[in-house]
């Protein structure tokens, strides 16, 4: 009884003592503080042009890392086609924004509409792929999702989209099949990617998308559905034996992940005037997977930090010129070894335990002083 009254009188301490709430609070706090710092630095003119250009990609890759972590870390399924969903969102978003330019003059509203539509199309692709693919396990699932990503990239590489006063025109393999009027313009030009696109993405929109992603994923993970998904990951047979619909829960996580990836892709596609299908190749899927693995499987805050650092690292190493990517690879290997080292984990746990003990003693002293 005393313990309950003590917790009610100290809501902040009660929040901090709950591990789930503490992790959620820390994740939101890190993202919000980082956004405020970047905004202050930018307003003070302390960010270089190259660094400002990295702000939106960082937001995009954070969303992609969190959404893939929902599939790989929380669901326990290996997906290598996440860049495919990103590509769907990017190209759908670019076409939508161009088509609605006259109908919706406001750039922010048009950006939001394009991102939503990009997420919807990615969700449709997630359903089409997820229903047959999620019945597979292990390496088979990875191979099929990899093939999906390459199919999307190759379709975009051969797709031509134009727009004139009559609306949108689509053609495959050749621009000649568009049959546009002289006043028409290209929106997608096959291997050249998106053309004639007006960049309308903003850092603020990226920040809001991160918060929406965190809200969706963290609430799902900490809900009954999230516990069911984790149960499937830990022991599929045991989960089925207690009546959990394995296919339904796995598909839900997969489609939500696809939606978020599609929205991030639309934001990325509308952050520059030209985006080619090469940006959504197998290499991009591996990069996103590296963010998840390096940040920790199932660790949402870890994904946020890893995506930020690894996106900035190549830019920070630019002065190294030809040795930049070699050093980047070496840093990845060293960080991975240290991150997964049992001795390092033990040392971190000791430091964390001592810090918690010190904070607890400090809190008790303050309470004694207040009561006295």
C-alpha positions in Angstrom: 0.0 0.0 0.0 2.8 2.4 0.9 4.6 1.5 -2.3 1.5 2.4 -4.4 1.0 5.8 -2.5 4.8 6.5 -3.0 4.4 5.9 -6.7 1.4 8.1 -6.9 3.2 10.9 -5.2 6.2 10.5 -7.6 4.7 10.1 -11.1 8.1 10.8 -12.8 9.8 8.1 -10.8 7.0 5.7 -11.4 7.3 6.4 -15.2 11.0 5.9 -15.0 10.8 2.6 -13.1 8.5 1.1 -15.8 11.0 -0.3 -18.4 8.5 -0.1 -21.4 7.5 3.5 -20.6 11.1 4.4 -20.0 12.2 3.1 -23.3 9.3 4.8 -25.1 10.0 8.1 -23.4 13.7 7.9 -24.2 13.0 7.2 -27.9 10.7 10.2 -28.3 13.0 12.4 -26.3 16.0 11.6 -28.4 14.2 12.3 -31.6 12.6 15.6 -30.4 15.9 16.9 -28.9 17.8 16.0 -32.1 15.2 17.9 -34.2 15.3 21.0 -32.0 19.2 21.0 -32.1 19.2 20.7 -35.9 16.7 23.5 -36.2 18.7 25.8 -33.9 21.9 25.0 -35.8 20.2 25.6 -39.1 18.7 28.9 -38.0 22.0 30.0 -36.7 23.7 29.2 -40.1 26.0 26.6 -38.6 25.0 23.8 -40.9 26.8 23.4 -44.2 24.9 23.0 -47.5 25.9 19.4 -47.6 24.7 18.7 -44.1 21.4 20.4 -44.7 20.9 18.1 -47.7 21.3 15.1 -45.4 18.5 16.1 -43.0 15.6 14.6 -45.1 17.5 11.4 -46.1 18.2 10.9 -42.3 14.5 11.1 -41.6 13.7 8.8 -44.5 16.2 6.1 -43.4 15.1 6.3 -39.7 11.5 5.5 -40.8 12.8 2.7 -43.1 14.9 1.3 -40.3 12.1 1.4 -37.7 9.6 -0.2 -40.2 12.0 -3.0 -41.2 12.8 -3.6 -37.5 9.1 -4.4 -37.1 9.4 -7.2 -39.6 13.0 -8.4 -38.9 13.4 -7.7 -35.2 9.8 -7.9 -33.8 8.3 -10.5 -36.2 11.5 -12.5 -36.8 11.2 -12.6 -40.6 14.1 -11.8 -42.9 13.0 -9.4 -45.6 15.4 -8.2 -48.3 13.0 -6.2 -50.4 12.3 -3.2 -48.3 13.8 -0.9 -50.9 11.1 -2.1 -53.3 8.4 -0.6 -51.0 10.4 2.5 -50.8 10.6 2.7 -54.6 6.9 2.2 -55.0 6.2 5.1 -52.6 8.8 7.3 -54.3 7.5 6.9 -57.8 3.8 7.0 -56.9 4.5 10.1 -54.8 6.4 11.9 -57.6 3.6 11.1 -60.1 0.9 12.1 -57.7 2.5 15.4 -56.8 3.0 16.4 -60.4 -0.5 15.4 -61.4 -2.1 17.4 -58.5 0.1 20.5 -59.0 -2.7 22.5 -60.6 -5.4 21.0 -58.4 -3.7 21.5 -55.0 -1.4 24.6 -55.2 -0.4 24.2 -51.5 2.9 22.3 -51.5 2.5 20.9 -47.9 -1.0 19.5 -48.6 0.2 18.0 -51.9 3.2 16.4 -50.1 0.9 14.9 -47.4 -1.5 13.6 -50.1 1.4 12.1 -52.1 2.9 10.4 -49.1 -0.5 8.9 -48.1 -1.1 7.6 -51.6 2.5 6.2 -51.7 1.8 4.4 -48.5 -1.5 3.0 -49.9 0.2 1.6 -53.0 3.0 0.1 -51.0 0.4 -1.5 -48.7 -1.3 -3.1 -51.8 2.0 -4.4 -52.9 2.7 -5.7 -49.3 -0.6 -7.6 -49.4 0.1 -9.1 -52.8 3.5 -10.2 -51.8 2.8 -11.0 -48.1 -0.1 -13.4 -48.6 1.9 -16.0 -50.5 5.4 -15.1 -49.2 4.8 -15.2 -45.4 3.8 -18.8 -45.7 7.5 -19.4 -46.4 10.2 -19.4 -43.8 13.9 -18.5 -43.4 16.0 -18.3 -46.6 13.0 -18.8 -48.9 11.3 -15.7 -47.6 14.5 -13.6 -48.0 15.0 -14.8 -51.6 11.4 -14.0 -52.6 11.4 -10.5 -51.0 14.8 -9.9 -52.7 13.2 -10.9 -56.0 10.2 -8.6 -55.3 12.6 -5.6 -54.8 14.4 -6.3 -58.1 11.1 -6.7 -60.0 9.9 -3.3 -58.8 13.2 -1.7 -59.7 13.2 -3.2 -63.2 9.5 -2.2 -63.8 10.4 1.4 -62.8 13.4 1.2 -65.0 11.2 0.6 -68.1 8.2 2.7 -67.2 7.4 6.0 -68.9 4.8 8.3 -67.5 3.7 11.6 -69.1 1.1 14.2 -68.4 -0.8 16.7 -70.6 -4.2 18.4 -70.5 -5.9 15.1 -70.9 -4.3 13.6 -67.8 -1.6 10.9 -67.2 -0.3 8.6 -69.9 1.6 5.4 -69.3 3.9 3.4 -71.6 6.3 0.5 -71.1 9.8 0.1 -72.7 9.4 3.2 -75.0 8.5 6.9 -74.6 6.8 6.7 -78.0 3.8 4.9 -76.6 2.7 7.8 -74.5 0.9 9.7 -77.3 0.9 13.0 -75.5 0.2 16.4 -76.9 2.9 18.9 -77.6 2.2 20.7 -74.4 2.7 17.5 -72.4 5.7 16.7 -70.2 7.4 13.6 -68.9 7.1 12.6 -65.3 9.0 9.3 -65.4 11.5 8.5 -68.1 12.5 4.9 -67.7 16.2 4.6 -66.8 16.4 8.4 -66.3 13.9 8.1 -63.4 11.7 10.9 -62.4 12.0 14.2 -64.3 10.4 17.6 -64.1 9.7 17.1 -60.4 9.4 20.1 -58.0 11.0 19.2 -54.7 8.5 20.0 -51.9 9.8 17.7 -49.0 10.8 19.4 -45.8 12.7 18.5 -42.7 9.6 19.2 -40.5 7.5 16.8 -42.5 10.2 14.1 -42.1 10.3 14.8 -38.3 6.5 14.4 -38.1 6.7 11.2 -40.2 9.2 9.8 -37.7 6.9 10.6 -34.8 4.0 9.0 -36.6 6.1 5.9 -37.3 7.2 5.7 -33.6 3.6 6.1 -32.4 2.4 3.3 -34.7 5.2 0.8 -34.1 5.7 1.4 -30.4 2.0 1.1 -29.7 1.8 -2.0 -31.8 4.8 -3.6 -30.1 3.5 -2.9 -26.6 -0.1 -4.0 -27.4 -1.7 -7.5 -27.3 -1.1 -7.8 -31.0 2.6 -7.0 -30.4 2.9 -9.7 -27.7 1.3 -12.2 -30.1 3.8 -11.3 -32.9 6.7 -11.7 -30.5 5.2 -15.1 -29.4 5.1 -16.2 -33.0 8.8 -15.1 -33.4 9.9 -17.0 -30.3 8.0 -20.2 -30.9 5.6 -20.5 -33.8 4.3 -23.9 -32.8 3.5 -22.9 -29.2 1.8 -19.7 -30.5 -0.4 -21.8 -32.9 -1.2 -24.2 -30.1 -2.8 -21.4 -28.0 -5.0 -20.2 -30.9 -2.9 -17.3 -32.3 -3.5 -16.8 -36.1 0.1 -16.8 -37.2 -0.6 -15.7 -40.8 -2.8 -12.8 -39.8 -0.4 -11.3 -37.3 2.6 -11.7 -39.5 0.7 -10.1 -42.4 -0.4 -7.2 -40.3 3.2 -6.4 -39.3 4.4 -6.8 -42.9 1.8 -4.5 -44.4 2.3 -1.8 -41.7 6.0 -2.0 -42.5 5.3 -1.6 -46.2 3.0 1.4 -45.6 5.6 3.2 -43.6 8.3 2.4 -46.1 6.1 3.7 -48.9 5.5 7.0 -47.1 9.2 7.4 -46.5 9.9 6.7 -50.1 7.4 9.4 -51.2 9.1 11.8 -48.9 12.5 10.8 -50.4 11.2 11.0 -54.0 9.9 14.5 -53.5 13.1 15.8 -51.8 14.9 16.1 -55.1 14.1 16.8 -58.8 15.4 13.5 -60.1 15.3 10.0 -58.6 16.4 6.9 -60.6 15.5 3.2 -59.9 19.1 2.5 -59.0 18.4 4.2 -55.6 16.1 1.3 -54.7 18.4 -1.6 -55.6 19.3 -4.6 -53.5 22.2 -2.5 -52.0 19.7 -0.1 -50.4 17.8 -3.0 -48.8 21.0 -4.3 -47.3 21.9 -0.8 -46.0 18.5 -0.6 -44.2 19.1 -4.1 -42.8 22.5 -3.0 -41.5 20.8 -0.1 -39.6 18.5 -2.7 -38.0 21.2 -5.2 -37.1 23.7 -2.6 -35.9 21.0 -0.8 -33.8 19.8 -4.1 -32.3 17.1 -6.5 -33.4 13.8 -5.3 -31.9 15.5 -2.1 -30.5 13.6 0.9 -31.9 15.8 3.5 -30.4 18.9 1.6 -31.6 17.5 1.8 -35.2 17.0 5.5 -34.9 20.6 6.1 -33.7 22.2 3.6 -36.2 20.3 5.1 -39.1 21.3 8.6 -38.2 25.0 7.8 -37.6 25.5 5.6 -40.7 23.7 8.1 -42.9 25.9 10.9 -41.7 29.2 8.9 -41.6 30.0 8.9 -45.4 29.4 12.7 -45.5 31.6 13.3 -42.5 34.3 11.1 -44.0 34.2 13.0 -47.3 37.6 14.7 -46.6 39.2 11.2 -46.8 38.4 11.3 -50.6 39.2 7.9 -52.2 39.6 6.1 -48.8 36.2 7.3 -47.6 34.2 4.1 -48.3 37.0 1.9 -47.2 37.1 3.6 -43.8 33.3 3.4 -43.7 33.4 -0.3 -44.1 36.2 -0.7 -41.4 34.1 1.4 -39.0 31.1 -0.8 -39.7 33.1 -4.0 -38.9 34.6 -2.6 -35.8 31.3 -1.2 -34.4 29.6 -4.5 -35.2 32.3 -6.5 -33.3 32.1 -4.2 -30.3 28.3 -4.1 -30.3 27.9 -7.9 -30.2 30.9 -8.5 -27.9 29.7 -10.3 -24.7 32.4 -8.5 -22.6 31.4 -5.1 -23.9 27.7 -5.9 -23.2 28.7 -6.9 -19.6 30.6 -3.7 -19.1 27.7 -1.6 -20.3 25.3 -3.5 -18.0 27.7 -2.8 -15.1 27.9 0.9 -15.9 24.1 1.1 -16.4 23.5 -0.7 -13.1 25.8 1.7 -11.2 24.1 4.7 -12.9 20.6 3.4 -11.9 21.8 2.8 -8.3 23.3 6.3 -8.1 20.1 7.9 -9.5 18.1 5.9 -7.0 20.2 7.0 -4.0 20.0 10.6 -5.3 16.2 10.5 -5.6 15.9 9.0 -2.0 18.1 11.7 -0.6 16.0 14.4 -2.1 12.8 12.7 -0.8 14.3 12.5 2.7 15.3 16.1 2.6 11.8 17.2 1.4 10.0 15.1 4.0 12.3 16.4 6.7 
